[in-house]
Amino acid sequence: MNFCSCLVQIVDIPRKIKIENQEDAAAEVSVSFSPYKKKSFTRIKLLAFERLKLDLLNFYEIGDFILVEGTLRVYKSTVSRKKSTYLIAKKIYPFLLNDKEMEEFEIKNT
């Protein structure tokens, strides 16, 4: 298993995606993080399911930093033979959000 914890920054608007003929099955967003001892940022896709999907769609915006625990997966496309790296979220913690979002998140989770 490739379990990891990453501090990432959201660089795209979170959106709903369809998986295996299920509408609204997951939420996907592009995130960037800085690998250990490198000066450049790496972009990967973050996938969230169930309650995490709703939190991601409702509370997080571009530029927010979140702490994500999950597994890393590499999927190969059968059509274009490209490899895509995904971080499948098991837990998401708010790290740096603006004050309005933080108040809404605290009210919802109390």
Helices and strands as residue ranges (DSSP letters): E 3-10, E 15-19, E 22-33, E 42-49, H 50-59, E 65-76, E 83-96, H 99-108
